[in-house]
Amino acid sequence: MSVFIFRRFLTLIATLLGASLIIFLVLDALPGNAAQMLMGADASPDAVRALTIKLGLDQPLYYRYVHWVMGLLTGDLGNSYVYGTPVAGLIAERLTLTIPLAIMSMSMTVVLALSAGIYTAANHNKLGDVGVMSLTQFGIALPNFWFAILLILLFSVKLQWLSAGGFAGWDESILAGIKSLLLPAISLSVVQAAILARVTRSAVLEVLREDFVRTARAKGLSKRDVLWRHVLRNAMIPVMTIMGLQFANLLAGTIVIENVFYLPGLGRLIFQSIANRDLIVVRNCVMLLAGVVVIVNFVVDVLYAFIDPRIKVHNL
């Protein structure tokens, strides 16, 4: 087991290095001069050149990449070109909103999807199965930003139960903060839950056709016991694969949803930094998102081995 985890850890490190190189090169290749953008079109060449030197943009490409990677390892992410404050502080401040939003969204996704998937598989080809699968098909086709606008119109404009945007903050009360994130979390989770529910249903149905399930039923176990004690664990591998991918989609979705609800989170920081050409903030934010995705997939790989011991044997 330790060898399996070590090999996956080496893959994680290699993936992070590759991602950092791609992110750095792509952002560096963007047309335009960051110093010129910050100074404005009327700035003199000498002023632009002085700011370029101050920002370190005159240094060779390889030097700036190594300096950035070393900063990532030490926690020194540099200062924002626009705000003039440490990037690490900006990101940490925005994560106090984005992390709870991601946790709420993923929790809703898992609860809704597993409940719907298991229910439809247990009632295969019955009215409940057809009805829930029809709803999931509608959910898959629903853009989350459009669904977010519908939620605002219903719960904020029509019923006036929840705020249409903004964030109350955690200092006011935890309940007020959760209420501010409720509609954004629902907007992010509906499409993801629809996809995961269909995958869960297919995985459970496939396991239900296995010989060991028929044997368990022949020994007198109830359908409920077989489903929860034997089928669900064996069906979790494809489900967990999709969960890992969905977490990445969920993080990317926060960029749009946070702007719809005017939430001061990481997604809105990325959007504003792109508009202001604050590339050092964009670079570190994108690297953070990439790192989270890679680490989540690493955790999923390790969990595979606990769910199905045959996986670690085949990979040794």
N, C-alpha and C positions, 0 to 999 in steps of 0.2 A: 504493500500500500504506500509506503514512504517513497519507493522508487517511482511509482505512478504519479504521486503528487509532485515530486521533484521534476520530473519530465514536463509536466504541465506548467510548473512554475518557470522553467527555462523558456517554454513557448510563450508564456505571458511576457517575460522580459523582452524577448526578441520582437514580439508584436508591438509593445510599447515603444521600443526604439524605432521600429519601422514607421509607426504612426507619427511619432515626433518629427522624423525626417520629412515625411510627406507634408505634414501640416506646415512646417517651417518653409519648405521650398515653394509650396503653392501660394502661401500668403506673401512671401518675398517676391514672387514673380508677378504679382498684381501690378497693373500699370499705374503710373503716378508716383509722386514723391510725398511721403507722409509729412515731411517738414513744410513743403509748399502748401499742402492742404491746410495745415494748422496755421500758417502765417497769413494765408489768403493770397488771392491772385495779384494784389498790388504790392506785395512785399518785395524788397530789393534782393538781388541775388546774394549779397553779402549776409543779409539777415537769414536767408534760407540756408546758406552754407554754415553759418554759425549754429543754427538750430540742429542741422544735420549732424554736426560734430558732437553737439551736446547730447543728442539722443543715441549716439553711437552708430548711426546708420552709415558712416563713412568707413567702418571697419570691414575687412574681408568677410565673405559669406560664411566660410567654415569657422572663423573666429566667433561670429555672432551666434552660430548654431551651438557650438560647444559652450559658450558663455550662458546661453539660455538653458541648455540641459543641466549644466552645473547648478544654475539657479533653481531649477525644478527640484533637484536633489536636496538642496539646502533650504528651500522655502523662500528664497529671495527671487520673486518674480518680476522685479523692477517696478518702475513707477509709470502710471498712466500718462500718455502724451497729453490728454485733454484735461483730466482732473488733477494731475500733478500729485496724486496720492499713491501709496503702494498698491499694486494690483492684488496682492494677497488679501489685503483688507477689504477691497471692493468686492472680491469674490466671496469672502467669508460672510460679509454683510448680506449679500443677495442669497446665499445658500440657506440662510435661516428661513426663507420663504420657499425656495425651490425644493429642498429636501422634504419638508412636510407635505408639499403638494404632490411630489412623486410617490411618497409612501402612501398617502391617501388614495391616489389614483390606482396604484398597483394593488392595494388591498381590495378596493372595489372590484377591480378587474378579476382578481383571483376568486373572490367570493361569488360573484355573479357567474363567471365562466364555469367554475367547477360545479356549482349547483345546477346550472342549466345543462351542462354536458352530461353529468351523471344521471340527471332526471330523464333526459331524452333517450339516453342509451338504455336505461332500465325500462322505458316505455316505448321501445322501438316500434315504429310504424303505427303507433296509436295517435289519437287526436292531439295529445299534449306534445308529442314528438314533432308532429307536422307544424303545430302552432309556434313552438319555440324556435324551430329551425327557420321558419318564415321570418320571425322577428330578427334573428341573427343575420339573415341575408340582407334585410333592410339596414341593420346596424353597420354591416361591412361597407355598404354603399354610401353611408352618411359621412360627409366631411366634418371633422370635429369642430372646425371654426364656425361652420354654418349651424351646427347643432348648438354651439355655445351662444350664438345670437338668438336662436329660438328659446333657449333657457332664460336668457336675459329678458326677452319680451314677455315670457310667461311669468316667471317668478319675481322679476324685479319691476317691470313696467305694469303688468296686468294685476298680479296678486300682491306685489310690493312686500314680499316676505323676506327677500334677501337683497343685498346691495348689488347694483349693476356693475361695479368695478371698484378698484382700489383695495387696499389692505388695511384693516383696522390695527394690525400690529399685535405682537404677543404681550406687550406691556399693559395694554388695556385689560385683556383677559384671554385665557386660552380659548374659551368658547367663542369669543368674538373673532379670533384669528381663524378658527376652524370654519365658522360661518362664511368668512370672506373667501375661503378656499373651496367651499363645497361645490359651487357651480363649476369652477374650473376643473376640479377633480372629476366630476361627473362627465364633463365634456371630453376629457382625455380618456376616460375608462370605457365608454360605451363601445367605441369601435374595437378597441383591444379585447374587450370581453366577448364581443360577437365572434371574433376570429378564434379566440382560445376555446370558446364553448364548442365550436364545430370540431376543433382538433381533439378536445377531450372526448366528445361523443364518439368520434371515429376510433380513437385509441381504446376506449372502454369496450366498444363493440367487437373490435378485433381480438381482445383478450378473452371476451366472453365466449368466443368460438373455440378456444383452446381446449385440449383434452383434459388438463388438470382441473378446469372449471367443471366439466361434466363429471369427473371423478368426485370432486368435492360435493356436488349436488347429489350424486348417487350415495354418498356416505350419510346423507341426511341433513347436511347444512342448509339453512334457509337461504333464499335468494339474496336477502339483505346481508347476511353474514359473509357469503361468498363475494358479494360486490365490494364491501368495505374492507374485508380482511385479506382478500387474495387478489381480486381484479384490479383494484385501484392502484396498488403499489406497482404492479407490473405495467400499468398503463401510463405511469407518470413520466417515463423517459422522454417520449415525444412531446408531452405537455410541458415539461421543464425546458426543453429546447426552445419552444415557442415563447415561453416566459422570458428567457434570457434575451431573445431577439426583441420582444415587445418592450422590455425595459429600455432598450436603446431607442426605439421609436417613440416611447413616452417622453424621454428626455428631449428628443428633437422636437416633439410636439409642444413642449413648454414655450419654445421661442414664439410660436404663433399664438397660443392660448394666453400667455402672459401679456401680450400686446392687446388682445381682444378685451381682456378684463383690466387692463392697465395695472398690472401687478409688478411691483419693483423686485423682480426675481432675476435669476441668472439669464433666462431667455431674453428678457427685455434689455439687460445689460449688453448682451451680445448684439442685439438689434441696434441699439444706440451706438455701440462702438464701431459697428460696420458703417453706419451712417456718418460718423465723425472720423472715420479712418484711424481709429485708435487701435492699430494692429497688434500692439503688445497685449492689450486686453483680450482681443479676439483670439489671438494665438493661445494664450493660457486657458481661456474658457473652453475652447475647442479641444485642447489637450486634456483638460479635466474631464470633459464628457467622454472622450475616447478612452481615457483611463478607467472611468467607471464602467463603461461597456465591456472592456477587456477583463476587468476584475470580476464582474458579474458572470461572464462566461466561464472564467476560471473556477468560480465557486460552483457553477452548474456542473462542470466536468467532474469536480470532486464529489458532488452529491450523486452523480451517476454511479460512481463506484460503491457508494453506500447502499443505493437502491438496488443495483444489480451487480453483485460481486464478479460476475463473468466478464464485465468490461475491463476491470483492472488486470485480470488474468490475460486477456487478449492483447493488452497494450504493454505488457512487460517484455 
